[in-house]
Amino acid sequence: MQEVLRTGDPVRASWAIATLADAGIEAVLADLNTHMLEGSGVAIPRRVLTASEDASRARWVLETNDPMKPAP
């Protein structure tokens, strides 16, 4: 598994999982409940992981579909 996104924003993490699923790439959300151990809310970012062979394509999918990226 390789990390393709790290974010403290749970909405962005959810968007990434859904976007990758639409592209046919299986992804998992890591560190989802770790913040409860530390009691820190968003201080510990969530990580989106994919299979190593899908990682470069997953990064491309996320980059090209990023709603936070300014339009050209």
Backbone bond lengths (Angstrom), bond angles and torsions (degrees), N, CA, C in turn:
res aa  C-N    CA-C-N  psi(-1)  N-CA   C-N-CA  omega(-1)  CA-C   N-CA-C  phi
1 M - - - 1.449 - - 1.526 109.01 -
2 Q 1.315 115.13 141.46 1.462 120.94 177.26 1.518 109.68 -128.03
3 E 1.312 114.78 143.48 1.458 121.07 176.86 1.523 109.33 -74.43
4 V 1.337 115.82 130.50 1.464 120.13 176.68 1.521 111.80 -115.44
5 L 1.336 116.91 -14.25 1.460 120.82 177.74 1.515 109.13 -156.88
6 R 1.325 115.42 140.46 1.464 122.36 174.16 1.522 106.68 -129.89
7 T 1.330 116.05 125.72 1.458 119.70 -177.44 1.522 110.98 -152.70
8 G 1.303 115.49 147.88 1.456 121.52 173.43 1.516 111.80 -90.50
9 D 1.327 116.90 -3.34 1.463 122.94 -177.28 1.533 109.70 -94.61
10 P 1.335 118.29 111.25 1.465 119.69 -178.64 1.529 113.24 -64.34
11 V 1.324 117.64 -28.24 1.464 120.59 178.16 1.526 109.77 -69.41
12 R 1.324 117.21 -42.86 1.475 121.08 178.26 1.530 110.85 -63.52
13 A 1.325 116.71 -40.01 1.463 120.36 178.29 1.529 110.30 -62.87
14 S 1.316 116.82 -43.09 1.461 121.64 178.49 1.525 110.79 -64.35
15 W 1.344 116.37 -41.65 1.465 120.88 176.78 1.531 110.09 -58.91
16 A 1.330 116.95 -43.85 1.465 120.99 -177.93 1.526 111.06 -62.99
17 I 1.325 117.20 -44.92 1.465 120.81 179.47 1.534 110.04 -60.86
18 A 1.333 117.37 -45.13 1.466 121.55 -179.45 1.526 111.62 -66.50
19 T 1.327 117.12 -41.88 1.467 121.30 -179.90 1.523 110.78 -63.94
20 L 1.316 116.52 -42.57 1.466 120.14 178.48 1.528 110.78 -66.85
21 A 1.320 117.35 -39.31 1.471 120.35 177.84 1.528 110.45 -61.62
22 D 1.333 116.92 -41.04 1.470 120.92 177.46 1.520 111.69 -61.63
23 A 1.336 116.43 -29.66 1.463 121.50 179.41 1.531 111.84 -88.06
24 G 1.335 116.83 1.99 1.459 120.36 178.90 1.514 113.94 81.46
25 I 1.318 117.16 20.19 1.463 121.81 -179.38 1.524 108.46 -109.50
26 E 1.325 115.97 122.33 1.461 120.36 178.29 1.526 109.21 -77.73
27 A 1.313 116.13 130.78 1.463 121.54 -179.72 1.520 109.28 -135.72
28 V 1.325 115.41 153.19 1.462 120.86 176.77 1.520 108.93 -126.19
29 L 1.317 114.55 151.96 1.455 121.31 178.87 1.519 108.30 -100.77
30 A 1.325 116.35 117.28 1.464 121.78 179.90 1.521 109.78 -100.34
31 D 1.314 115.72 157.42 1.468 122.98 175.90 1.519 112.75 65.92
32 L 1.320 117.28 24.32 1.458 121.22 -176.82 1.525 112.30 -61.00
33 N 1.315 117.49 -43.09 1.462 120.54 -176.08 1.524 113.79 -106.62
34 T 1.309 117.91 6.21 1.454 121.34 -178.66 1.518 111.84 -61.14
35 H 1.325 117.44 -33.80 1.462 119.95 -178.53 1.522 111.77 -61.54
36 M 1.338 117.75 -24.62 1.464 119.61 178.55 1.526 111.20 -70.00
37 L 1.314 116.84 -32.01 1.462 120.23 177.89 1.520 110.97 -66.71
38 E 1.308 115.99 -39.17 1.456 121.54 -178.35 1.522 112.31 -89.68
39 G 1.323 116.83 -19.55 1.460 120.72 -176.91 1.512 112.90 66.99
40 S 1.340 116.04 34.62 1.457 119.54 -170.50 1.523 115.36 -113.98
41 G 1.305 119.22 5.53 1.463 119.86 178.24 1.511 112.98 65.13
42 V 1.338 117.86 -109.03 1.469 121.55 -175.79 1.526 113.22 -100.34
43 A 1.325 118.22 8.33 1.465 120.20 -178.31 1.523 111.78 -66.88
44 I 1.317 117.54 -28.73 1.463 121.22 177.69 1.522 107.46 -102.52
45 P 1.322 117.14 112.35 1.463 119.47 -176.31 1.527 112.66 -70.63
46 R 1.297 115.00 152.95 1.458 121.84 173.36 1.525 107.25 -87.09
47 R 1.334 115.41 147.59 1.460 120.18 180.00 1.518 109.76 -117.97
48 V 1.322 115.80 136.45 1.460 121.86 174.14 1.520 106.46 -100.08
49 L 1.336 115.66 124.32 1.460 121.90 -177.06 1.521 110.37 -117.83
50 T 1.338 115.40 145.39 1.465 121.52 173.72 1.521 107.98 -132.01
51 A 1.311 115.54 169.59 1.462 119.99 173.76 1.525 108.44 -60.92
52 S 1.306 116.20 147.03 1.470 120.95 -177.14 1.522 112.16 -54.82
53 E 1.332 117.01 -39.34 1.471 119.72 -178.02 1.527 112.68 -71.86
54 D 1.324 118.03 -16.12 1.466 121.74 178.37 1.527 113.34 -99.60
55 A 1.316 118.02 -6.27 1.467 121.59 -169.67 1.529 113.47 -61.24
56 S 1.318 118.92 -46.84 1.469 119.18 -176.74 1.529 110.77 -67.15
57 R 1.324 117.43 -40.16 1.469 120.31 176.83 1.529 110.36 -65.85
58 A 1.317 117.45 -39.50 1.470 121.41 179.44 1.520 110.69 -62.49
59 R 1.324 117.38 -43.35 1.471 120.36 177.89 1.529 110.53 -61.34
60 W 1.332 115.96 -41.91 1.464 120.25 178.64 1.527 110.63 -62.55
61 V 1.332 117.62 -45.70 1.470 122.02 179.65 1.524 109.99 -59.04
62 L 1.322 117.19 -46.11 1.463 120.26 -179.14 1.526 111.51 -65.55
63 E 1.324 116.64 -40.82 1.467 120.08 -178.92 1.527 111.68 -66.74
64 T 1.316 117.07 -42.65 1.463 119.54 -176.35 1.525 113.28 -77.21
65 N 1.315 118.02 -17.10 1.467 121.68 -179.67 1.520 112.82 -110.47
66 D 1.308 117.86 12.22 1.467 122.27 -174.65 1.528 111.13 -67.14
67 P 1.339 118.36 115.03 1.464 120.17 179.76 1.529 113.07 -70.95
68 M 1.316 117.59 -15.00 1.462 121.20 179.56 1.529 112.27 -87.46
69 K 1.332 116.46 -10.24 1.462 121.29 -179.39 1.529 108.94 -78.69
70 P 1.326 118.13 130.91 1.468 120.42 -179.80 1.530 111.52 -61.39
71 A 1.305 115.87 143.61 1.466 120.96 177.42 1.527 109.30 -68.86
72 P 1.347 116.94 147.21 1.479 119.57 -179.76 1.510 112.40 -68.86
